[in-house]
Amino acid sequence: MNRSSSVNKCTGGDTPLGGLVNLDIWPDGRYRLKFHMHSSSILGNFDYTLRAYLNAPGTPNALLVAQCHVSGVDDSDHEDGFNALIPLYWDQWWPVVLSM
């Protein structure tokens, strides 16, 4: 059984980039970080690093990182990985809290 969390993300300043990020985790340590990003500029092609932190009170933060690119207007992709902290803190990380 997996657990899931989603968060809307919008960049600040003059960067016209935002979207939705979703995290799925499994008790064996696997994770999938999915993202759908949108550039509100027809000229905006962006390379960016997406950092998500999985956390709960009294537990260490788990950092999940994806290298991303958006060209044109929209881009959807995902990053699969493994984090050894997920099985260790499976019971504490419910509900899943995803911070950006």
N, C-alpha and C positions, 0 to 999 in steps of 0.2 A: 504494500500500500504506500503510495506516495503522498506527500503533503505539498501544498502549493500556496503561493502568495503573489500578488501583483501590485505594482505601484506605477503611477503616472510620473513621468520625469520631464521637466522642462529646464533647459539651460537658461542661465541668467545673462545679463549684459546684452551685447549686440549680436549674439549667436542665435540664429533662428532655427533651433533644433529642439525637438521634444518627441515624446512618444510614450509607449507602454512597455514595461519590463515585467516579465513573469519568471518566477523561480519555482522549479519542482525539485524536491529532494526525496531520496529513498533511504531506508534504514541501513543499507549496506554501504553508504557513503557516496553514491552517485548523485549527480545533480545535472539539471538542464536549465540554463539561463537563456530564456527566449526574449527577443526584443523586436519591436516594430517601431522604428523611428521615422520621423517626418521632418523634412527641411521646408520651411515656409519661404525659401528663396529659390527661384529657378536657377540661380547661379551657384547655389551652395552645394558643393561636394565636400563632405567632411570625413576625415579619419579621426576616430576618437577611441578612448579606452573607457569601457563601462565597468565600474567597480560596484559590487553589491556586497553588503555585510549582513550575515546571518547572525542574529544575536538574541539573547534573553538575559534577564537579570541573573547575576551570579555565574555566568558562563563566559568563556572567551569568545571573541568575535571570529567568525570564519569569513575570510575574504575570498570572494569569487570574482574573477576577472575575465573579461572578454574584449578582444581587439575588434573594433567594428569600423564599418564604412557605410556612409549613405551617399548615393549619387542620384542626381535628379531630385525627385521629391520624396519618395518612400523607399524603405528598405526593411525587410524582415529576415531574420536569421536566428541561429541559436548556437550556443556553446555548450558542449557536454564535458563533464569532468568528474573528478573524484576528490573528496576532501575527507581526511581521516577523522576530523572532529565531528562529523555528522553522526556516525554510529555511537560515538562516546556520549553525545549530548542529545540524542534523539528524543528522549522523554522530556527534556527541558525546553527544546525548541518546538513547542506546540502551544499555541498556534505559531506558525512561521511568521517571524517579523523580518521583513526585508527593508533595509535602509539603503538610501542612495546618497 
